[in-house]
Amino acid sequence: RKNTKRVPSFRKLLRTSKIKLDNKLKNKQYKQQSAAKKYRKEQKKLREAVRDALSKKPFPLEECQKKQAEKYEEEEEEDALPLDMMDEDDLKLMEDLALKASFLTRDLSSNEPVHIKKRKHESVIEKYEKVPRRMQTEPEKELIHLLPIKDKGGIIPQTMEKPVLSGAQDEEEDTEMEDAEDFNEESLPVLTPEEMAAQRRQKLQERKMHIAALASAILSDPDNNVADFASCVNQIKKLKELRAMLMEQDPNVAVIVRKLVMVSLMEIFKDIAPSYKIRPLTEAEKATKVKKETQKLREFEEGLVSQYKFYLENLEQTIKDWKQRKLKKSNVISLKAYKGLAEIAVKCLCELLVALPHFNFHNNIIVLIVPLMNDASKMISELCCEAVKKLFKQDKLGYASLGVVKVISGLVKGRNYDVRPEVLKVFLHLRIKEVELQKDSEDIAPNKKFMTYKEKRKNLSRMQRKWKKAEEKLERELLEAEASESKEKKLKLHTETLNVVFVTYFRILKKAQKSPLLPAVLEGLAKFAHLINVEFFDDLLIVLHSLIASGGLSYRESLHCILSAFHILSGQGDVLNIDPMKFYTHLYKTLFSLHAGGTNDDVGIVLQCLDVMFAKRRKQVSQQRALAFLKRLSTLALHVLPNSSVGILATNRILMQMFPRMDLLLDNESQGSGVYLPELDEPEHCNAQNTALWELHLLQRHYHPTVQKFAAHLIAGAPTEGSAALSLDLSQRHATEHFEAYSMRGMTFNPPVASVTPRRKDTFSQMDSFIDEELNNQLQQHLSGTVVHKLLDSAKHLKESSL
């Protein structure tokens, strides 16, 4: 039969729809996959057959018959009589029976009947298959049976030895091959980049919707649903399901899904966590019978704590894997992506540290966060430091602050003081002040409203008023006792916290004076020095002075030493008979180290030192010392930035108002003997009374308006009333507040400069008077349109110039 089917033409192919072509391609791919799958199944069956054959070792038929004959002879050797002892008739009879017997001469391995004839279709291969096999005797090696060779002499078996592989290894190899085959099956369909991107967006959207649905179900009124056992179990189940999504295995969306689940769980735990710590039940409590609602609440709390614990462990493991540069065995997420996951995990831990200081496992979060404050990554270190600062500012009772301070102290000591200075600077945000303690106790004490006398007369009878009076008296006593008890607790916690802080500071001052932590230590001592025990004052002042005299400190560090020393002496140190003249001298000597450049920021610390040295110790300061500082500060105001000048002039105003006879520097006449020595470093002996504040006249013409006002005010003698007095907004501010208010860090001028309208340039009405006559005529001709082209006669101008 002739094949009439023709190849389709090109036009016909063009008319064929794309769907048909896609179907043909899919059918072709399906046939290829089916053929490949069938081939793999056949290979698998072949491997199983080979494995079964390896466990048995066949023997040739001749050897088997020999062994059976030998065995039979050994068994009957004792009973059999030798042939030489038999009669001739008996021997002849045995030989005749042997010729006729068929059972003894038949092949024992054959299953055929005794007297059957030899079949014509029986082949040699079938006989070979009938050979008996036995188990392998050598466990170390095995025989691989190859196809036999047939020649004229018969069948020659072919074998090959191979080392034995354990069954477990064979099974692993089979499973690996099957997995690889399945992987190849899945990777057969090839997608374009656009299709892969669309598929990824679709998967990601599905995961987002699933996360949102689970979170909404968990947050749907958890307090009321706790009473319902089914809702309670369902919430914990959904919380567990959401937590299981932290191990997303799809490599296309694994990173984003895990990040979303981390943040979602963090927000969920912040919302549903109770305002108390859930403790584990004792055996006696578990044995006692309780109400059904109480039992359901216990089960909900137990499930919540369990899931919260697993969540924190997962965050910790994520950070550890990134730190140790480890990857999961699945290799779903790359090492670069693990860094992003670790950052999100740190952010979640920081949020939980600040939001749930009262809940379970808070100390575990502290132990995780504090070492990360010293991390090499700047972003992670700043995140953890900011979280600890927020915790210090929000902590009213002091339990969480004490835990953080203890861990930081152990970290500094364990690292041998090799930590970042930012780790110690967080101590500056501790809420340990006497005023705040009183404020905190007032905040915690409940504001109970009692009825007035008029309300009692109006609403209550005589007996009710009597009972109400006794009840209110009892409530007042209870509130006072509660407030005093909470205040004692806080004072005890704050005292213990400060002890740990000072132990850390003193260790660094004693063992690591050249450490980069020293500025942070000095700054902390300057803030908390008034709370140090009086017994340590002498030793501490000696250490501070030795640090300044060593010359190894920067200017800012030496200022912190001075500030710390005067904070010590201005608080409890008033009872000590210590003269800090050496600190006054050091500050007076180094004031000119300040300028409008890099040290301008140090002016704020200098203003704090001056406030403690003069305003809080004015009875211990001599007039000669105050005059010397007033003159040097006025000179310093000439070569610093405007905000520093305003702060210095505000300090001079306080000096002129506190100390008498400061106005003698506003007069040209000298007071007493001696000449002013501006280069002398001793403020007591520089004869500052014989000079004048001529710098104020220069500052009165300063470009900054506030500096001009302060200079004019000081020239008038710093009056508190009258036309030369300052306004309230300038006079009531502290010097450091002026320094911050007029700062130019944001490249802004305070007060703002008023915008000036640009002037219009003067217009000249007679512009023709500036133009030559001949040029003017040519311009008029061009404008009128009658242009007459003439040759230029340069000789004319030459002749005129020569004449």
Number of C-alpha atoms within 10 A of each C-alpha: 3 4 5 6 6 6 7 8 8 9 8 9 11 9 8 11 9 11 9 10 12 11 11 12 11 13 12 12 14 12 11 12 15 12 12 14 15 12 11 15 13 12 12 15 11 12 13 12 11 13 14 10 17 18 16 18 17 18 12 12 15 9 10 15 14 11 11 13 12 11 12 11 12 10 11 10 11 8 7 9 10 8 10 8 8 10 9 10 8 10 13 11 10 10 11 10 10 13 9 10 11 12 12 9 11 13 13 11 13 11 8 12 9 12 9 7 8 8 7 6 6 9 9 11 11 9 12 15 10 12 14 14 14 10 11 15 11 9 10 10 14 21 20 18 17 10 10 13 10 12 8 5 6 9 13 11 14 12 14 9 10 12 10 13 12 8 10 9 10 12 11 11 12 14 12 12 14 15 12 12 15 12 11 12 13 10 10 10 9 9 11 8 9 9 11 13 13 12 14 16 14 12 14 17 14 12 19 16 11 13 20 16 13 19 20 12 16 22 14 11 11 17 13 10 17 21 17 16 17 11 17 22 17 15 24 20 16 16 22 19 13 21 20 14 17 20 14 18 16 13 13 18 18 18 21 17 21 21 17 18 23 24 15 19 20 20 15 15 20 15 12 14 18 14 10 11 15 16 11 12 11 8 8 7 10 11 9 7 9 11 8 12 13 13 15 19 19 16 16 21 20 17 19 19 20 13 18 21 13 14 20 20 13 17 20 17 14 21 22 13 16 19 12 8 12 13 15 10 7 8 10 17 20 13 16 10 13 20 17 15 22 22 19 21 24 23 20 19 23 23 19 20 25 21 17 19 22 18 19 17 16 19 17 12 18 22 15 19 25 20 17 19 26 22 15 10 11 10 11 19 21 17 18 27 22 15 21 28 19 18 24 24 13 17 17 20 20 22 16 21 24 22 15 22 25 15 18 24 19 14 19 20 15 11 9 12 19 15 20 17 17 15 24 25 17 20 24 18 14 23 19 21 13 11 9 12 19 11 12 17 20 13 12 14 15 11 9 9 7 12 10 8 9 9 10 16 12 8 9 13 11 10 9 12 15 12 11 16 14 10 11 15 10 11 13 13 11 12 15 11 12 16 19 14 13 16 20 14 15 20 17 12 18 22 15 15 21 19 15 17 22 19 12 21 20 14 14 20 20 9 11 15 16 12 14 14 22 20 22 22 26 24 22 22 26 22 16 20 25 20 19 18 12 15 8 9 18 13 9 19 20 11 15 19 18 11 18 19 13 8 10 12 17 10 16 17 19 24 27 26 27 27 26 26 28 26 23 25 25 17 15 16 20 11 10 11 8 11 10 15 12 13 21 19 15 18 19 19 16 13 15 13 12 20 19 15 10 8 13 16 18 16 25 19 16 21 20 17 24 21 21 20 23 20 16 16 14 16 9 10 15 12 15 17 20 22 27 22 21 23 20 18 20 21 16 20 24 18 16 19 20 24 26 31 27 28 27 28 25 24 24 24 21 17 22 19 16 14 18 11 12 19 18 18 22 16 13 12 12 17 15 9 9 13 14 17 15 15 8 13 15 19 22 18 14 20 23 26 23 20 22 18 20 16 16 24 13 12 21 20 14 16 10 18 14 20 25 18 20 28 26 20 21 23 18 14 18 21 16 13 9 7 10 17 19 19 12 8 7 17 15 10 13 16 27 22 16 21 23 15 15 20 18 14 8 6 7 11 13 15 11 7 8 6 6 6 6 6 6 6 6 6 7 7 7 7 8 10 9 8 10 9 11 8 10 14 12 14 13 12 13 12 10 9 9 10 12 9 6 6 6 7 8 8 9 10 10 10 9 8 8 7 6
